[in-house]
Every structure is written in C-alpha cells, then in structure tokens.
C-alpha cells in the first residue's frame, strides 16, 4: 500500500485464458505456483538496500540495486539499460543468456582516463537528481559485496576513449579552421576524446522539486500517462529511485579532462539534443548537425588552448516528442502554412499539444557530476538551457551561436522561428523590452569574432507546488474493469483494415484500449513530465489534420499474412482513413508510422559527386548535392503470439520474461492474456527510400537495401573502432544509384545501440578489449563482449525483416550487408537476395580491422576479403585505450 495513494491492487487474479501462467513463472523465487506482481511490498524490495542520497561516503550512501536476480534487495523502480532491458528479457526468454549470469568487470573501470572525484556537488542531495554520481565506480566500490554474492550490481555510467573520424572536421582542417596538434586532433585528422555513457537514475523527491511539482503527483502522473508502466511508482513510495526506460546522455570530453572542474582553465560546452534525421542523415531543414559540428570545432579550439570542451549529447529525439510525432509535424507545417516561420511552433503545438517536451531542468546534472562550476563558452542560443544551467549555480561567461553561413538554407525557417520565440519571451518577461545586459547570442560569420554575453544572476528557483487536490484513489491497470473494459476487436493479419481493426493505445478513452503500453515508446515518460508540470492536459490525443503520409505505401499481400509482420502495425500510417467504424465510435487513434519527405545534405554524398562516383539527376540527387526521397518513422507494435512464434518460444514464456526481467514492467503482460498487442518502450526504425517507392515491390525493377543497426558513436561522431558510419553511407550511395536507374534504394535504420546491449555496456566492452593483456585482438573480439554482457549480441534479427515486408519487398537485387544473421533472417522470411555487397576495403577505419576480421571468421560474408585462421586473428590488434 501507499501513504500517498490508496492503491487498488490485491493479489490480482490471472485473467481467464491464462491458466498456463503458473509453475516457475514467479518473480519471487520463494513462490512456485503463481505470479506475484511487483505491486506488493513483499514481492519487490522486501529488504531494499538503504539509500541515503547525497551522502559523501558511497558506502553510506548505498548501492543502486536495479538487478532482478535478488528482488528483495532492489531499491529502484525499473531496471538497467533503459529501453534495452526489453532486449535482455528476450535473451532470457530464448535461453540465450544464463539467468544466473554475473558480468566479469575486469578492466572496465575508467581508471586513469577520467577525473578522480568526488566533487562537492556529489554530496548535495538536490544538486544531482537524475544520475548516480557514483555510477561509474560501482563495480570497484562494492567489489567485495559483489564477489561474495551479497550484491548483484551494474554500473550506470561507463567511460572510455575514442578517436573520432568526422568528415566535416577533416574538411575544416583543409580549410584552415581546425589545426592538427597531435593530442587533440591527431595527424590522421581524428579528434581524440574521452567519452562517457550515462544512464538515468532519478531520485524522485529531487526530480519532483526540480520540476516544481509534488512527488506524489509526479509518481501518479508517470504511472498514468505511461499506461501503468510501473505500478510501484504508486504502491512503493518508500522506494525513492526510478530508472525510467528512456535513453540517457553521452558526454564527449575533448582536451585535458583534469581541467574540466578547474575554473581557472577555459571550458567550452555544447548541450545537444538528439535529432536522428539531421545528426546522422543530414536533413537540410534542420540546424542540428551543423550546430553540433560547430560546437565540436569550438571545443577543439578551447582544448588546444589548454582547457577542455564538452559535448553533452542527450537522447531526446524531436524535442522529446519522438520521431513519429516529429514527422507528423513536418507534414502539418508543410501543408498548413507552407513551412513558414509562423507555422514552426504553432503546428507542433496543434499536433502534439506541446512543441517541446525535453527535460531541460535535468540538463545541469551531468555538468555537476563532472565538477563544472564555470563555463567560459556555451555554444547554444537556447534560453531554457542557459537558464537551467545558471539556476543550478554554474556561471556562464559567454554564449555563442552558430554562424549564419553554417546553416543550410532550408534550416533558416527553424532558426528564425526560434529567435522569434526568444524575443517574444523576453518581451513578455521584461514588459516589452529586452533585459539590460542580455542581448541574444549574435550570429557572426564563421571567421569572425565570437559573440559574448554577460551572464544573468540565477533566477529564483520555482517553489514546489502543493499536493494535488484530486482524488487520491488510484486504480492500478492490473484490474480488467479499469483497463480495456470494452477493447476494440483486433484480428491480426485480416484481409482488410476494417476487419483487422485498429490498434488502440491512446489514453483518452481507456475502455477501447486493445494494446498493452502506449505510443511514442520512451518519450511517453517525457510526455508524462509535461503533464506533471501542467504544460499540457492529461491524455490529450494528437490532432492529426494535415499530417497524412506524403507517399502511399501498400497494402501488399504480406499485410494479410499474420506471420509476415509481427513487430509493426502495417496499417499504422493510415489510421485517418483505414478505420471508419472506429472513428464513428469516437475512438482516438494515433499513427504508429509517419511518412514524410526527405531532403538530405550529406558530406559523403557531396564527396562522391566530386569524385565522379555519383552524378546529379535533378530528381534523386540535385545539383546542390541534396538527396531527395521519402522517410518513414516506425514504432514497434508487437503481436505477442507472432513474436513468440518467431523466437521459437511460447507466448507464456515471452510474457513472463518481458515482465520479470524489466523489473515488473506492465503487469498486464501477465494479467491480461486476452490482450495480444504490446507497444514496448523501445526505439523503432526509420526507413529512407531513394527513388520511386512504387517500384519497391516490382521484381522487374532494381532494388538495393541496407539494414543498419544504430551505433551513435560512429553514425554521428565517426568513432573509428567500427565500420558503421562508412558502411551506412556506402549503402546510401548504392541506394541512390538504384533510384537513379529507375528502381529504388532502401535504408532501414534500427534503434539497437551497441547490438542492443546499450551504450553503457558497449563502453565497458571497449575498455575490456583495449586493456586485455594480449591487446585488442580479433581473436578476443566476441569473448570480451560475452564476459561483460553474457551474450555476443541481443539484436535478435528474427524481427528485422518486418519493415521489408511492410514495403512489399519480395526480392532484393543488392543487399549491402556482411551479416550472416541478417541475410538468414531475410531469406528465411521468404525474400530472395540476388547479391551481397561487403564494405570496400578502403572504407574500413584503421581501428576497425579487429571487428571485420573477427566477424568474417565468425561467418560474416567476406566478399573479396581473406578469412583468417583462428591463430592469425591474434595478429590483428587494435589501438590501446590510453
């Protein structure tokens, strides 16, 4: 029960039809004949490890325990790895991972490459509330407890070293804007960095105060607006830590790391929020990648002057609206107002209810973790970021905005709209005039002086509001009468959309819901926070006028086969016209797929044009080097019977694993076996189509495909430890060629960071590889991953062909992939592949030969590459960590 909420959750009966949910399915090992939901005190944290947030002694502060191996000790709601806990659950369901696995953390600690700490901010309870400041040292601080088996812990932060091969920085070197000095920019033109992956760990009292709301309201709204993701938010007010299933932050430290907390040394900071279609694919309507690159250049300059630069890369895609909503807004802007300055914010507000759901109040936490007290240069024109940093007690000496001549022409609508919003805000705050001493950051030419602005005093902190006067009786979603009392009929794989029925996961009319979970994946947490802050009404549905797709996809025969697609909704882009009966009943529907136009400004493509490999045709590739096509954002929608069959397990085992090994996410996975659809809070995929989409299902037309799994460190920042970015853009080049030849090219970009292990685990693997006594050898490549993660790979390519079937693909002429697992998954799903294309030798980065040689030996398609013997793999050795 709860002192703050009268929770309605007794030992919820298993729903009819789930009589097989018994036996070894208990979350708690002492119970053998029934499922014990984690909403009960006796089944979740019976004896939780005490936490004294802000204590300067980490032993007294206590360990953050979010593992599920000993549930009685858990002192956290949620689980490690954010969205990737779902993939871990799948690994356990498939028996690919030992339930009793304990990681080997040998050589994974940061060691000499990072700051020693602790800093004063670590012991101020309200200074850092959204990350664990000791999270990078847990495996060292509590090593004895872990060795004895008393505790099973995972680090929430991992720190490693990297060399970034960024093509735009090499171009800046040629133009004389960036200089190679060796330590900061190597003789190869690589930016040498220390980087940290940081998982969110929310101390709920502090987070609530930061958002200006009561803790009880924050907990309630997080529960309600995520469709009941974690009932313990309500039932366990004694547990103060929450690990939300959202992606965290990656910090790139350029220059001398020890100078970061030293206020006498110069420090430049760029806080950058993720925008996949710009940061990776170079959307010419966005200023994001140009701003990121300009920030990196400013950081390099400061580092070469004896200080350091920080790129804080936060995973808040599309202003934390999510990519599907972002693409819907793109369509609305273009149609309603001609993509004008006026429409920039108004259409986002109309469609989504709010144009920005980013958690700016939490932005300063990572700076305080690094000991930052003064920023000499903040490369940002964001008022909210600036105000959040200053309000937290950090001095900002100067602010710098991206020069106008760095912006793509089409992105100036975005910049002008943002500047207009800032001006309007200042006038509102200051009674019609600008604040004295606070001009906006000036935009200067690239080679001109940088704008400076005197920092304002920190604004007064927002007082926490009174507890809500709403009714305190909270009904948990584990009870049928409060969840989908009249669920819409859903017949997966039916011949027509009306016969199939819509997927209903909106919150406004819960009686119609026929899906577990909610739309927008991890960004549902951001939406919940916006509601808690009273920025938008609860359960507001999207306003979909003028958001319909810019290109028509399907339907195809594969849409009528229930087992061709089990992880996406084929009708997800057409909810406006595909389900008239539901519309007549007043059901609120939301697209799980958005289709928009793409115009990509990619430096590798411009270089291919200059080299003569590509030629502009005025349609797919225009004379200015911009690539034109269609882009589709796809949310995961899992039909659980089909997903289970695809993995070769029972639906019972799948539901059990998803519930247990995510720390008790969505009890309805157990209690509502009549509901067969699940929207997991994981990233989906983005599809880019070059050429005519209508030719994709036509086997007489040429089709090139690359299926690419996310690797942010390479895809955005150009890390040379892997082949991801060069192989991706080689694939795009090949796709453009097919599109120009009258066919089409397709890039499927899956959000499966670090083989779906997550970035924290990936960085620890890098350390283990680089510090191995024999060196970072190809022979040890997969072994190091297994020692840290328990498996080599959690991507599970069984679901990978679904987007291809959604596009109606039956034959692929050129498959740009070396992966045997992807090839097998595609061909076993019934799609014919004529030719496989490996990565050209000249595109393999210097430190990535370890990866390529190991993969070829393991069975990847080699093409013209020589497969080494096991003994020869020892001769392929990568760079040391330090």
SVG drawing of the C-alpha trace seen along z (x, -y; Angstrom):
<svg xmlns="http://www.w3.org/2000/svg" viewBox="-20 -48 71 74">
<polyline fill="none" stroke="black" stroke-width="0.4" points="0.0,0.0 0.9,-3.7 0.7,-6.5 0.1,-8.8 -2.3,-6.8 -4.9,-4.2 -3.8,-1.7 -6.3,0.8 -4.1,3.9 -4.8,7.1 -3.4,10.4 -4.8,9.7 -6.3,12.9 -4.9,14.2 -7.2,13.3 -9.3,16.0 -7.4,17.8 -4.1,17.7 -4.4,20.9 -1.0,21.9 0.6,19.0 1.9,20.9 4.7,23.1 8.1,21.5 6.8,18.1 7.0,16.4 9.1,13.2 10.0,14.1 11.9,17.4 10.1,18.5 6.8,18.7 6.3,21.6 2.7,21.8 1.6,18.3 2.8,15.0 3.4,12.4 3.1,8.9 5.7,6.4 2.9,4.1 3.1,5.9 5.6,4.9 6.5,8.5 7.5,9.1 9.5,6.0 12.2,4.8 11.3,6.7 14.6,5.7 15.9,3.0 19.4,1.8 19.2,-1.6 19.9,-4.7 20.9,-8.0 21.0,-10.2 23.8,-12.8 25.9,-11.2 29.6,-11.9 30.6,-8.4 29.4,-6.0 29.3,-3.1 27.0,-5.0 25.1,-6.4 24.4,-2.9 24.5,-1.0 21.8,-1.5 20.3,2.0 18.1,2.4 19.0,6.0 16.3,8.6 18.4,11.6 17.6,10.8 14.4,8.8 14.3,8.5 17.3,6.2 16.1,3.9 15.9,0.2 15.0,-1.0 11.8,-1.0 12.7,0.1 15.8,1.7 19.2,1.1 19.9,0.2 16.8,-1.9 14.9,-0.6 17.4,2.2 16.1,4.1 13.4,5.4 16.1,7.0 17.7,8.6 14.3,10.1 14.2,11.5 17.6,13.0 16.5,14.8 13.3,15.9 15.2,17.5 17.7,19.1 20.4,17.1 21.5,15.7 22.0,17.6 19.6,16.3 22.4,16.6 25.0,14.7 27.2,12.3 29.4,9.9 33.2,10.0 34.0,6.4 37.8,6.9 39.4,3.8 36.1,2.0 36.7,-0.8 37.6,-4.3 41.0,-4.2 43.5,-7.0 41.4,-8.2 38.9,-10.1 38.5,-12.5 39.1,-11.2 36.2,-12.9 34.1,-13.2 33.2,-16.8 31.2,-18.9 28.1,-18.6 28.0,-14.8 27.1,-15.4 24.4,-18.0 21.2,-15.9 19.3,-18.4 22.3,-19.2 22.3,-15.9 18.9,-14.2 18.8,-12.4 22.0,-10.4 24.0,-8.4 27.3,-10.3 29.0,-7.1 27.6,-5.1 31.0,-4.7 32.7,-3.3 30.1,-0.9 32.0,2.3 35.0,1.0 33.4,-0.5 31.2,2.6 33.6,5.2 33.7,7.3 29.9,7.4 29.7,8.4 32.4,11.1 30.6,12.6 27.3,12.6 25.8,10.2 25.0,7.7 24.4,8.0 25.2,4.6 25.6,2.9 27.3,-0.4 25.1,-3.1 28.0,-5.1 30.8,-3.8 33.8,-5.8 36.2,-5.0 38.5,-6.6 37.8,-7.1 39.2,-8.6 36.5,-10.4 36.9,-10.3 34.5,-13.1 34.5,-14.1 33.4,-17.7 36.3,-18.1 38.7,-16.9 37.2,-19.4 37.7,-22.1 41.3,-21.1 41.7,-21.6 40.0,-25.0 42.3,-26.1 39.6,-26.4 40.9,-23.4 44.5,-22.6 46.2,-19.2 48.2,-19.3 48.6,-15.6 47.0,-15.3 43.6,-16.9 43.5,-16.4 45.7,-13.6 47.9,-13.5 45.2,-11.5 42.7,-14.3 40.9,-12.4 39.5,-14.1 40.8,-12.3 38.1,-12.2 37.2,-10.6 33.6,-9.7 31.0,-8.7 27.7,-6.9 25.3,-7.8 22.0,-6.0 19.2,-8.0 18.8,-7.3 16.0,-9.6 15.9,-10.4 12.1,-11.1 11.9,-13.7 14.7,-15.8 13.3,-15.4 9.8,-16.4 11.3,-19.5 13.2,-20.3 10.0,-20.2 8.1,-22.3 5.6,-19.6 4.8,-17.3 6.4,-13.9 3.0,-12.2 1.8,-13.9 4.9,-13.1 4.6,-9.4 0.9,-9.3 1.2,-11.0 4.3,-9.0 2.2,-5.9 -1.0,-7.1 0.5,-8.7 2.7,-5.7 -0.4,-3.5 0.6,-1.9 4.2,-1.1 5.5,-0.6 2.8,-0.3 5.5,-0.6 5.6,-4.3 2.2,-4.3 2.5,-1.4 6.0,-1.8 6.6,-5.4 9.4,-4.1 11.4,-3.4 12.8,-6.7 14.8,-5.8 13.4,-5.3 15.3,-4.2 12.9,-5.3 13.0,-3.4 14.5,-6.3 17.9,-6.7 20.4,-8.8 23.3,-11.1 26.7,-10.6 29.4,-13.0 32.3,-13.7 35.3,-15.3 37.8,-16.9 41.2,-18.0 42.6,-17.8 40.0,-16.0 41.6,-17.1 41.0,-20.8 37.2,-20.3 36.5,-21.2 39.2,-23.8 37.6,-27.3 40.9,-28.8 41.1,-26.8 38.9,-27.5 35.9,-25.3 33.6,-25.2 30.2,-23.4 27.7,-22.4 24.5,-20.7 23.0,-18.9 19.7,-17.1 19.4,-14.1 17.9,-14.6 18.5,-11.4 17.4,-12.7 19.8,-15.6 22.7,-14.3 23.0,-11.1 21.3,-11.7 21.8,-15.5 18.3,-16.7 18.6,-20.1 15.6,-21.5 17.4,-21.2 20.3,-23.2 21.1,-20.3 24.2,-18.6 25.7,-21.9 25.3,-23.2 26.8,-20.0 29.8,-20.3 30.3,-23.9 30.2,-23.0 32.9,-20.4 35.1,-23.0 34.7,-25.4 35.6,-22.6 38.7,-21.7 39.9,-25.3 39.4,-25.6 41.2,-22.2 44.1,-23.3 44.3,-26.5 45.0,-24.3 41.4,-23.7 38.7,-21.3 35.5,-21.1 32.3,-19.1 29.7,-17.8 26.7,-16.7 24.6,-14.6 21.1,-13.9 18.8,-11.3 15.6,-13.5 14.6,-12.9 12.5,-15.5 12.3,-17.8 11.4,-14.6 8.2,-14.2 9.5,-11.1 10.3,-10.7 6.8,-9.6 5.3,-12.8 8.1,-14.8 7.5,-13.6 3.7,-14.2 4.6,-17.8 6.8,-18.1 3.8,-17.2 1.5,-19.6 3.9,-22.5 4.4,-22.0 0.7,-21.6 -0.9,-24.1 1.3,-27.2 3.9,-26.4 6.5,-25.5 6.7,-29.1 8.2,-30.8 4.7,-31.3 3.8,-27.6 7.0,-26.3 5.8,-26.2 2.0,-26.6 1.7,-23.4 3.8,-21.4 1.6,-22.7 -1.5,-21.9 -0.5,-18.3 1.3,-17.3 -0.1,-19.6 3.3,-20.9 6.2,-21.8 8.9,-20.8 8.9,-18.0 12.7,-18.0 13.7,-17.7 15.8,-20.9 15.6,-21.1 17.8,-18.0 20.4,-19.2 22.9,-20.6 23.2,-17.3 25.9,-15.8 27.8,-19.1 27.8,-18.9 28.9,-15.3 31.9,-16.5 32.6,-19.1 31.9,-22.1 31.4,-25.4 32.2,-27.8 31.6,-27.6 33.6,-30.1 31.8,-29.5 28.3,-28.0 27.7,-27.1 23.9,-27.4 21.3,-30.0 18.7,-28.1 17.3,-30.3 15.9,-27.4 19.2,-25.5 21.1,-28.6 18.6,-29.4 18.7,-25.8 22.5,-25.9 22.7,-29.3 19.9,-28.4 21.9,-25.4 24.7,-27.6 27.1,-27.3 28.5,-30.5 28.3,-31.1 30.7,-33.7 29.9,-33.8 27.3,-32.4 28.0,-31.7 25.5,-30.9 26.2,-29.1 27.2,-31.5 24.5,-32.1 26.8,-30.8 27.0,-27.4 23.2,-26.9 21.6,-25.0 19.2,-27.5 16.2,-25.4 17.0,-25.4 16.6,-29.1 12.9,-28.8 13.7,-26.8 16.3,-29.3 14.2,-32.4 11.2,-30.8 13.4,-30.0 14.8,-33.6 11.3,-35.0 10.2,-32.8 13.1,-34.0 12.4,-37.6 8.7,-37.2 9.6,-35.5 12.0,-38.3 9.4,-41.0 6.9,-39.1 9.2,-38.8 10.6,-42.3 7.4,-44.2 8.1,-44.8 11.8,-45.5 14.9,-43.4 16.6,-42.7 19.5,-45.0 22.8,-43.3 21.1,-40.3 21.3,-40.6 20.7,-37.4 23.8,-35.5 24.9,-37.2 25.4,-35.2 28.8,-36.1 30.5,-34.8 32.5,-31.7 35.8,-33.5 34.5,-36.5 34.7,-37.2 32.5,-35.2 29.6,-36.8 29.8,-37.4 27.1,-38.0 27.2,-38.7 25.5,-36.0 22.4,-37.0 22.1,-36.1 20.4,-32.8 16.5,-33.1 14.7,-32.3 14.0,-28.6 10.4,-27.5 8.8,-26.5 7.3,-23.1 3.5,-23.2 1.1,-21.9 0.0,-18.3 -2.8,-17.8 -6.3,-18.1 -7.5,-15.4 -8.9,-12.2 -6.2,-10.0 -7.8,-6.7 -5.6,-5.2 -6.8,-2.1 -3.9,-0.1 -4.2,1.2 -3.9,4.8 -7.7,4.9 -9.8,5.6 -12.6,3.3 -10.2,0.4 -8.3,1.3 -9.9,2.0 -13.3,2.8 -14.6,2.8 -11.4,3.4 -11.7,2.9 -11.7,6.1 -8.4,6.9 -7.8,9.7 -4.1,9.6 -3.5,10.4 -7.1,9.9 -7.7,9.2 -8.9,5.6 -8.2,2.8 -11.8,2.8 -11.8,6.5 -8.4,6.3 -9.4,3.4 -7.2,0.6 -4.5,0.8 -5.8,-1.4 -3.1,-2.5 -4.2,-6.1 -5.1,-7.0 -8.1,-9.4 -10.7,-6.6 -9.2,-3.6 -12.3,-1.5 -11.4,-1.0 -7.7,-0.1 -6.6,3.2 -2.9,2.8 -0.6,3.0 1.7,0.0 1.4,-3.4 2.5,-5.2 5.9,-7.0 8.0,-4.5 10.3,-6.0 9.1,-9.6 5.9,-8.7 7.9,-9.5 8.7,-13.0 5.0,-13.5 4.1,-12.4 6.5,-15.0 5.0,-17.7 1.6,-16.8 3.0,-16.8 4.4,-20.3 0.9,-21.4 2.2,-22.2 -0.5,-20.1 -3.7,-18.4 -3.5,-14.7 -4.2,-12.0 -4.5,-14.6 -4.7,-12.8 -2.7,-14.0 -4.5,-16.4 -3.9,-14.7 -5.3,-17.1 -2.9,-17.7 -0.4,-15.0 -1.3,-12.3 1.6,-10.5 3.4,-12.2 3.7,-8.9 1.4,-5.9 2.8,-2.5 0.7,0.6 -1.4,2.5 0.5,5.6 -0.2,9.3 2.2,9.5 -0.1,7.3 -2.8,10.1 -0.4,12.8 -0.4,12.7 3.1,14.1 4.9,11.9 4.8,8.9 4.6,9.4 6.5,6.4 4.9,3.4 1.4,2.4 1.1,2.4 -1.8,0.1 0.0,-2.2 0.4,-5.1 -3.2,-5.1 -5.3,-5.5 -7.1,-8.6 -8.8,-6.6 -8.4,-2.9 -10.8,-2.5 -14.0,-4.5 -16.1,-2.4 -13.7,-3.2 -13.8,-6.9 -17.7,-6.8 -17.5,-5.4 -15.2,-8.3 -12.1,-6.1 -8.9,-8.2 -6.4,-6.7 -2.7,-7.6 -0.4,-6.6 2.5,-4.3 4.1,-5.1 4.7,-8.5 5.7,-9.1 7.3,-12.4 9.5,-13.8 13.3,-13.7 16.0,-16.1 19.4,-15.1 22.6,-17.1 25.4,-14.6 29.1,-15.4 30.0,-11.8 27.5,-12.1 28.9,-15.5 32.3,-13.9 31.0,-11.1 29.7,-13.7 33.1,-15.5 34.9,-12.2 32.6,-11.3 31.0,-8.2 27.6,-9.9 26.1,-12.3 23.1,-14.7 20.0,-13.8 17.8,-16.6 15.4,-14.2 17.0,-11.8 20.2,-13.9 20.1,-17.6 22.9,-19.8 23.4,-21.2 24.3,-17.7 21.0,-17.2 19.5,-13.7 15.7,-13.6 13.4,-10.8 10.9,-9.6 11.4,-8.9 9.2,-6.7 9.4,-6.5 8.1,-3.2 7.2,-2.5 7.3,1.1 3.9,2.8 4.3,6.4 1.6,9.0 2.8,11.3 1.6,14.7 3.5,14.0 6.6,12.6 6.8,15.7 6.5,18.0 9.2,16.0 11.5,16.6 10.6,20.3 9.2,19.9 5.7,20.0 3.7,16.8 3.6,17.6 7.4,17.7 7.7,14.4 5.2,12.6 6.8,13.9 10.3,12.8 9.2,9.4 7.5,8.8 10.1,10.2 13.3,9.0 12.3,5.5 11.7,5.1 8.0,5.7 7.1,3.5 3.4,3.7 1.7,6.3 -0.9,6.6 1.6,8.8 0.6,11.4 -2.9,10.4 -4.4,9.6 -3.6,12.5 -6.7,11.6 -4.8,8.5 -2.3,9.7 -0.7,6.5 2.2,4.8 3.9,1.5 7.3,1.9 9.1,-1.3 12.0,-0.7 13.2,-2.6 11.7,-1.6 13.2,-2.1 13.5,-4.8 13.2,-3.9 14.7,-6.1 13.6,-5.4 15.5,-6.8 13.7,-6.6 10.1,-5.7 8.5,-3.9 6.0,-2.3 8.9,-0.3 9.9,1.4 7.5,4.5 8.2,4.8 10.7,7.5 11.5,6.2 12.9,3.0 16.3,2.8 16.2,2.7 19.2,2.1 18.7,2.5 20.9,1.8 19.6,2.7 21.7,0.8 21.7,1.1 22.3,-2.1 25.8,-2.9 25.6,-6.5 29.3,-6.8 30.1,-6.0 27.0,-7.1 27.0,-10.6 30.5,-11.1 32.6,-8.9 34.3,-6.6 37.0,-4.7 36.6,-1.5 33.9,-0.2 32.7,-0.4 29.2,-1.6 29.2,-5.1 31.3,-4.4 29.2,-1.3 25.9,-3.2 26.9,-5.9 28.3,-3.5 24.9,-1.9 23.2,-5.2 25.4,-5.8 24.5,-2.4 20.8,-3.2 21.0,-6.5 22.4,-4.6 19.5,-2.2 17.0,-5.0 18.5,-6.9 18.4,-3.7 14.6,-3.6 14.3,-1.4 14.7,-2.2 17.1,-2.0 16.0,-1.4 17.9,-2.1 16.3,-0.6 17.8,-2.2 17.1,-0.2 17.5,-1.7 19.5,1.1 22.5,-0.7 25.6,1.5 24.0,4.7 21.0,3.8 23.2,4.1 23.1,0.3 25.9,-2.2 27.0,-1.8 27.7,1.9 29.3,1.2 31.8,-1.3 32.7,1.2 33.3,3.8 35.6,1.3 37.7,0.9 37.9,4.7 39.1,5.1 41.6,2.3 43.1,3.3 43.4,7.0 46.9,8.3 47.3,9.5 45.9,6.3 42.7,5.7 42.9,8.7 40.3,10.0 40.7,13.4 39.2,11.9 36.6,9.6 33.5,11.6 34.8,13.1 35.2,9.7 31.5,8.9 30.4,12.2 32.3,11.7 30.7,8.3 27.3,8.8 26.7,12.6 26.0,12.8 27.6,11.6 24.5,9.9 21.0,9.1 19.7,7.6 17.6,10.7 17.4,10.4 14.2,12.5 12.1,9.3 14.3,7.5 12.5,8.4 9.2,6.9 9.8,3.4 10.8,5.0 7.5,6.9 5.7,3.7 7.2,2.2 6.1,5.2 9.6,6.5 9.9,9.9 13.3,9.7 16.4,7.7 19.0,7.3 21.8,5.9 21.9,6.4 24.5,4.1 25.4,6.2 28.0,8.7 25.9,10.1 25.0,13.7 22.3,13.3 20.6,10.6 20.9,12.5 19.5,15.6 16.6,13.7 15.7,12.0 15.9,15.1 14.1,17.4 11.2,14.9 10.7,15.5 12.6,12.6 15.1,13.5 18.5,11.9 20.5,11.9 23.8,10.3 25.5,9.4 27.9,6.5 30.6,6.2 32.2,3.0 35.0,1.8 38.5,2.3 39.3,-1.4 36.3,-2.4 37.4,-0.3 38.7,-2.7 42.1,-1.9 40.9,-0.6 38.0,1.4 40.0,4.2 39.7,6.0 35.9,6.0 36.0,7.0 38.5,9.9 36.6,11.3 33.2,11.1 34.5,12.7 36.0,15.6 32.6,16.0 30.7,16.4 30.0,13.0 30.0,12.6 33.7,11.9 33.3,10.9 36.9,10.5 38.3,10.3 40.6,13.1 39.3,15.2 42.0,15.5 42.6,18.6 42.0,18.6 45.7,18.3 46.0,15.5 43.3,13.5 45.9,12.7 47.9,10.7 45.0,8.2 45.5,5.8 43.7,2.5 44.9,-0.6 45.5,-0.7 43.0,-2.6 45.3,-5.2"/>
</svg>
